[in-house]
Each structure stands twice: as C-alpha cells, then as structure tokens.
Amino acid sequence: MLKKLIRPYPAVVTVFVFLVIGVLSLIRLNIHFLDPFTQGIKDFDMTDIVYSRLRNQEVRLDDRIVLINTGQPDRAQMAAMLKRISQAQPKVIGIDVLYAGRQNAAIDSALQAAIQHSGNVVLASTLENYRDDLKRFQSETGVDTFFSNYARLGYANFPSMEVRTIRFFSPAERTGEGVSYSFATRIAEQYAPEKVEKMLRRRNELERIHFSSTEDNFVQFEPEAILDTTIDLKPLLAGKIILMGYNGDPTSECPALDKFHTPLNVRYSGRSEPDMYGIIIHANIIRMILDGKFINKIPAWLSLLLAILVCYGNVALLEWVHERYPRLYHPITRTLQVAEFALLFFLISLLFYWFRLKWDFTAGLLALALYFDVLLSYEAFSSSRNQAWINKLPKIFKLNKSG
C-alpha cells in the first residue's frame, strides 16, 4: 500500500519544486524601481480581504470602553478633563499622550495633581534603543518622572515589521529596568487582571491583533462635553475603561497625526490613506484581551507538511492524467491550478473568519503556482543523455521514455 502511495516521479518533482522555493526565498529584490511593487506585496496579507470585505458590518457598542478625544494635547485642558473624569469613578484611565518634559510649572503641577488624585491612570510611554546582543530595549522613555511617579506606564509603540499596516502588538518586552508592558496590556490588567494573565500564559512574543471594531463601536466624547459641568458624567463613565488620546481634529494641519494603516482599510493593497488612529487600535487590542478572542496560528511545520502533500498529490494526479488523457493534459492542469487557488483562498478565509485561525500557506501556494513549470523544466532536464545518472531519473512523457 505504501509503495502505491509513494511514487518515484511525484516525489522527485516535489523535491525539485521545494528546492526552487528555497532558492527564491533567499533572493531579496533590492532594485529601486521595483521598491513600490515589492513593498505592496510585503504589505498584503490574505486575511486583509476578510477584514475589509467579509467582516460583520453591524455596529455594536462596547459598553466597557469609552473614547475621549484630546485633540491637540493641551496640558491645562487635560488636567481639567482628568479631574472631571476621575470624579465619575471609572475603573481605569489610559492617556495616550507623551509627557516627555516639563513646560509650565503651574500647569504641570495641576496635571500632576490630577493624575495623583485619580490613582488609576496609565500613561503612554515608548521603548527605545533595542539591543540585539541582549535581546532587550535599553529603556522605557517618553514620560517625565514628574508625572510617571503617580501613574503606571505602558509603551504605546507597535512592533516594526517593515510594512505600513499594523497587524501585531507586543504584550511585554524586556528593558534595562526589567519587564515592561504595552499600553493596552496595562489598561486591561487594571480592568480584568485574570484576562491579561490568560494572554501572557500564551507566551507569544507578538500577538496578531483581532480587529473587531472601528471608532463607531465605542462611545466617544469631545473635550467640550467632558468639560461641560451641566453633564453628569458618572452614569456614563463609572466603572469603565477610559481611553484618552488623539482621535482627529478638523482644524489640524496634520489630519493623519497618529493614524495608521490597518487590515480594516477598504483599500487593502496599493497606495491608500491611513484609516485608524492609534487610540482605536489600542481599544481593539483591549477588547481582544477582555473577550479572549485571540488569533491562533497553524504551526509552521504543519503548514510545510501540508504544502509538500498538496504538491506531491498534484504531481501524482498529473501523472495519472497524462497516462489517461494525454491530449487534455495541459488544459486540465491549468484548470486544476485555478480551481485549487480558489479553493485554498476560500478555506484560508473560512478558517480565519469563523475560527480566528491564521494559516500561512505561502509555501503551498508557491508550490501550486510553480509545480507545473518546474515539472516541464524537470522533464527537459531529465531528457538529456549526457550523463548516465540522469537517465535513471523517473520521467512522465513517453517521448523521453522512448528516447
């Protein structure tokens, strides 16, 4: 039975296919006029289509998270807003604004007092100077100790993946001062520590973000509403997660300030405008942690094994087709390739949409695209009579078999 399943010809061609894929993986295009094209390919992920086209468009408000737009950061206004918010007794307040230095003594003191009085503030920071030799960042900066002494810190920067689109976040990182946690992780920890513990037990250096929300999925307030003393904020904010940060300003000269590309972008390939502010991305991460809806990944070894099996199965099938229907060999092959591409796209999308299971089947798709051309090249190579060992290679075309 095993001898019938493992045939010499499909096995040898499959080896050739993956040798070609291995060589291609070592090639790095570094030609200037191709940069926009190669960057667009790197920045594309098949799951982007699921996010931008297939996700549920129904708007459901998350009553745990409230967004407060700070506009252009103004410390005096922030102090006044923070004082009003803390009186409403929220569970935790996250401020996605960097207070790297001191400016006006009186205003800074008022902001410090507001932070200290709140007692449940998480301030955004940044990680800087990563050292490859130590596998850690040198420091967590971006906040003056004048403010950070009365708050918890969480780094707000996202991992650099050499692409424009934000898809990952790092829950925790090592620094010279110890372990630091991300802005979203710190906030979720104050709201539901058991949920954060569950995430950290996954021991993933990077977590793929499950983008389930746009800004429309959260209650939002502008500074004017927060500072309006005629509005009772307690019924609106009590016991909730408050995220304060820049969420757009029509009067700003930089409308894309702190705005990023995400998989929710309607234009998931090519040139497009940033579609989501950083504060909304943090809200998506927090929501993912609280709901426990993490994205899992099929192991790389399993994906490679499946890719090898798919390639082997295709070559074996073509061998059978060539023996039974030699005149239809080429059209059947091309039709099969197109059908399998469509089927795999559907399957990968279905796994991600329903089960949040990410299947990186790049090797399999490359094998599917290349196996027929590699097969033809292999047959041309094996038809040579210059070396005796070449004649021992298994062949499929009768022309080669007969000489």
QUITA-V344090 format. One record per residue. SS is DSSP state (a for helix, b for strand, c for the rest). PSI is psi in radians with two decimals (none if undefined). OMEGA is omega in whole degrees, -180 to 180 (none if undefined). Layout:
# QUITA-V344090
<<SS & PSI & OMEGA> <SS & PSI & OMEGA>>
This chain:
# QUITA-V344090
<<c & -0.75 & -179> <a & -0.64 & 180> <a & -0.56 & 178> <a & -0.56 & -179> <a & -0.66 & -178> <c & 1.78 & -178> <c & 2.49 & -175> <a & -0.81 & -174> <a & -0.94 & 178> <a & -0.62 & -179> <a & -0.81 & -178> <a & -0.76 & 180> <a & -0.70 & 178> <a & -0.71 & 177> <a & -0.76 & 179> <a & -0.72 & -180> <a & -0.80 & -176> <a & -0.37 & 170> <a & -0.73 & 177> <a & -0.76 & 179> <a & -0.69 & 178> <a & -0.71 & 178> <a & -0.76 & 180> <a & -0.61 & -179> <a & -0.35 & 179> <a & -0.23 & -178> <c & 2.27 & 177> <c & 1.97 & 178> <c & 2.16 & -179> <c & 0.71 & -179> <c & 2.25 & -170> <a & -0.78 & -175> <a & -0.19 & 177> <a & -0.10 & -175> <a & -0.85 & -180> <a & -0.66 & -179> <a & -0.87 & -178> <a & -0.61 & 178> <a & -0.69 & 178> <a & -0.66 & 178> <a & -0.79 & -179> <a & -0.56 & -174> <c & -0.06 & -178> <c & 2.43 & 175> <c & 2.40 & -176> <c & -0.55 & -179> <a & -0.26 & 177> <a & -0.61 & 179> <a & -0.66 & 178> <a & -0.78 & -179> <a & -0.83 & -171> <a & -0.42 & -174> <a & -0.58 & -169> <a & -0.18 & -176> <c & 2.79 & 179> <c & 2.10 & -177> <c & -0.03 & -179> <c & 2.30 & -178> <c & 2.03 & 176> <c & 2.08 & -178> <c & 2.35 & 173> <b & 1.96 & -174> <b & 0.11 & 179> <b & -0.39 & -173> <b & 2.29 & 177> <b & 2.30 & 179> <b & 2.33 & 177> <b & 2.04 & -179> <b & 2.19 & 179> <c & -0.26 & -172> <c & -2.73 & 174> <c & 2.16 & -175> <c & 2.17 & 177> <c & 2.00 & -171> <a & -0.63 & 179> <a & -0.77 & 179> <a & -0.67 & 178> <a & -0.71 & 179> <a & -0.76 & 180> <a & -0.73 & 179> <a & -0.76 & -178> <a & -0.64 & 178> <a & -0.78 & 179> <a & -0.73 & -178> <a & -0.78 & -178> <a & -0.52 & 177> <a & -0.39 & 179> <c & -0.07 & 175> <c & 0.99 & 174> <c & 2.87 & 180> <c & -0.79 & -180> <b & 2.59 & 180> <b & 2.07 & 176> <b & 2.22 & -178> <b & 1.89 & -179> <c & 1.03 & 178> <c & 2.36 & -179> <c & 2.21 & 176> <c & 1.34 & -171> <c & -0.37 & -178> <c & 3.14 & 179> <c & 2.60 & -177> <c & -1.40 & 180> <c & 2.19 & -173> <a & -0.81 & -176> <a & -0.77 & -179> <a & -0.74 & 179> <a & -0.67 & 179> <a & -0.65 & 178> <a & -0.70 & 178> <a & -0.72 & 178> <a & -0.75 & -180> <a & -0.67 & 180> <a & -0.72 & 178> <a & -0.78 & -178> <a & -0.70 & -179> <a & -0.62 & -179> <a & -0.81 & 176> <c & -0.04 & -178> <c & 0.68 & -175> <b & 2.39 & 171> <b & 2.11 & -180> <b & 2.49 & 178> <b & 2.47 & 176> <b & -3.08 & 177> <b & 2.57 & 174> <b & 2.40 & -176> <b & 2.69 & 171> <b & 1.24 & 177> <b & 2.34 & -180> <b & 2.02 & -179> <c & -0.60 & -177> <c & -0.55 & -180> <c & -0.16 & -178> <c & 0.82 & -180> <b & 2.86 & 174> <b & 2.64 & -179> <b & -0.68 & -176> <b & 2.83 & 172> <b & 1.98 & -172> <b & -2.94 & 176> <c & -0.11 & -179> <c & 2.24 & 176> <c & 2.47 & -180> <a & -0.33 & 177> <a & -0.54 & 179> <a & -0.71 & -173> <a & -0.36 & 179> <c & -0.28 & -176> <c & 0.33 & -179> <c & 2.91 & 171> <b & 2.68 & -179> <b & 2.58 & 174> <b & 2.21 & -177> <b & 2.39 & -174> <c & -0.12 & -179> <c & 2.59 & -179> <c & 2.73 & -180> <c & 2.48 & 177> <c & 2.02 & -179> <c & 0.25 & -179> <c & 0.44 & 175> <c & 2.85 & -178> <c & -0.53 & -171> <b & 2.29 & 177> <b & 2.04 & 179> <c & -0.32 & -174> <b & 2.79 & 167> <b & 2.74 & -179> <c & 2.00 & -178> <c & -0.66 & -177> <b & 2.61 & 179> <b & 2.62 & 175> <b & 2.39 & 176> <b & 3.07 & 178> <c & -0.38 & -180> <c & 0.00 & -178> <b & -2.62 & -179> <b & 2.27 & 175> <b & 2.65 & -178> <b & 2.67 & -179> <b & 2.82 & -180> <a & -0.84 & -180> <a & -0.68 & 180> <a & -0.78 & 180> <a & -0.75 & -179> <a & -0.82 & 179> <a & -0.58 & 180> <a & -0.63 & 179> <a & -0.43 & -178> <a & -0.77 & -178> <c & 1.44 & -176> <a & -0.56 & -179> <a & -0.53 & 178> <a & -0.68 & 178> <a & -0.71 & 178> <a & -0.69 & 178> <a & -0.73 & 179> <a & -0.78 & -177> <a & -0.48 & 178> <c & -0.31 & 176> <c & -0.40 & 176> <c & 0.68 & 176> <c & 2.20 & 177> <c & -0.65 & 177> <c & 2.41 & 174> <b & 2.27 & 174> <b & 2.28 & -176> <c & 2.25 & 174> <c & 1.75 & -178> <c & 1.76 & -178> <c & -0.07 & -171> <c & 2.63 & 165> <c & -3.07 & -180> <a & -0.36 & 180> <a & -0.25 & -179> <a & 0.07 & -178> <b & 2.56 & 172> <b & 2.37 & -176> <b & 2.56 & 176> <b & 2.52 & 172> <c & 2.82 & -179> <a & -0.65 & -177> <a & -0.67 & -179> <a & -0.67 & -180> <a & -0.64 & -177> <a & -0.09 & 179> <c & 1.89 & -175> <c & -0.19 & 177> <c & -0.16 & -180> <c & 2.23 & 176> <c & 1.90 & -175> <c & -0.31 & -173> <a & -0.81 & 178> <a & -0.37 & -176> <a & -0.51 & -171> <a & -0.28 & -174> <c & 2.27 & 176> <c & 0.18 & -175> <c & 2.96 & 172> <b & 2.15 & 179> <b & 2.12 & 177> <b & 2.03 & 179> <b & 2.22 & 180> <b & 3.11 & -179> <c & 2.18 & -179> <c & 0.63 & 176> <c & 2.59 & 178> <c & 1.93 & -177> <c & -0.38 & -179> <c & -0.07 & -176> <c & 2.55 & 176> <c & -0.20 & -180> <c & 1.35 & -177> <c & -0.37 & -178> <c & 0.24 & 179> <c & 2.22 & 180> <c & 0.65 & 179> <b & 2.45 & -172> <b & 2.86 & 170> <b & 2.42 & 177> <b & 2.93 & 177> <c & -0.25 & 179> <c & -0.11 & -180> <c & 2.28 & -179> <c & -0.64 & 176> <c & 1.70 & -174> <c & 0.05 & 176> <c & 2.82 & -180> <c & -2.85 & -178> <c & 2.29 & 180> <c & 2.84 & 178> <c & 2.58 & 174> <c & 2.53 & -172> <c & -0.15 & -175> <b & 2.30 & 177> <b & 2.69 & -177> <a & -0.65 & -178> <a & -0.57 & 178> <a & -0.64 & 177> <a & -0.76 & 177> <a & -0.67 & 179> <a & -0.68 & 177> <a & -0.71 & 180> <a & -0.79 & 180> <a & -0.76 & 179> <a & -0.71 & 178> <a & -0.74 & 180> <a & -0.81 & -177> <a & -0.64 & -180> <a & -0.24 & -177> <c & 0.41 & -178> <c & 1.28 & -179> <c & 2.74 & 177> <c & 2.15 & 178> <b & 2.75 & -175> <b & 2.38 & 174> <c & 2.28 & -177> <c & 2.55 & -178> <a & -0.66 & -179> <a & -0.62 & 179> <a & -0.69 & 177> <a & -0.73 & 179> <a & -0.73 & 179> <a & -0.76 & 179> <a & -0.65 & 178> <a & -0.74 & 179> <a & -0.75 & -180> <a & -0.71 & 179> <a & -0.78 & -180> <a & -0.82 & 180> <a & -0.78 & -180> <a & -0.67 & 179> <a & -0.78 & -179> <a & -0.70 & 178> <a & -0.70 & 179> <a & -0.71 & 179> <a & -0.59 & 176> <a & -0.74 & 178> <a & -0.75 & 179> <a & -0.71 & -179> <a & -0.62 & 180> <a & -0.65 & -175> <a & -0.73 & -174> <c & 1.15 & -175> <a & -0.58 & -178> <a & -0.45 & -179> <a & 0.20 & -173> <a & -0.90 & -176> <a & -0.89 & 179> <a & -0.66 & 178> <a & -0.72 & -179> <a & -0.87 & -178> <a & -0.70 & 177> <a & -0.71 & 179> <a & -0.73 & 179> <a & -0.84 & -179> <a & -0.77 & -179> <a & -0.70 & -179> <a & -0.66 & 175> <a & -0.81 & 180> <a & -0.75 & -179> <a & -0.76 & -180> <a & -0.70 & 177> <a & -0.76 & 179> <a & -0.76 & -178> <a & -0.78 & 179> <a & -0.74 & 179> <a & -0.72 & -179> <a & -0.77 & 179> <a & -0.69 & -179> <a & -0.72 & -176> <a & -0.79 & -174> <a & -0.57 & -173> <a & 0.02 & -177> <c & 0.76 & -179> <b & 2.01 & -177> <b & 2.11 & 180> <c & 1.85 & 177> <c & 1.67 & -176> <c & 0.64 & -178> <a & -0.80 & -179> <a & -0.71 & 180> <a & -0.71 & 179> <a & -0.66 & 176> <a & -0.76 & 179> <a & -0.70 & 180> <a & -0.64 & -179> <a & -0.51 & -171> <a & -0.35 & -166> <a & -0.63 & -178> <a & -0.72 & 179> <a & -0.67 & 176> <a & -0.67 & 178> <a & -0.80 & 180> <a & -0.72 & 179> <a & -0.70 & 179> <a & -0.77 & -180> <a & -0.69 & 178> <a & -0.70 & 180> <a & -0.78 & -176> <a & -0.20 & 178> <c & -0.19 & 179> <c & 2.55 & 178> <c & 0.30 & -176> <c & -0.49 & -178> <c & 2.41 & -178> <c & -0.62 & -177> <c & -0.45 & 179> <a & -0.61 & -179> <a & -0.32 & -179> <a & -0.18 & 179> <c & 2.44 & 179> <c & 2.46 & -178> <c & 2.85 & -180> <c & -0.66 & -174> <c & 2.30 & -177> <a & -0.51 & 180> <a & -0.74 & 180> <a & -0.64 & -177> <a & -0.59 & -178> <a & -0.22 & -179> <c & none & none>>
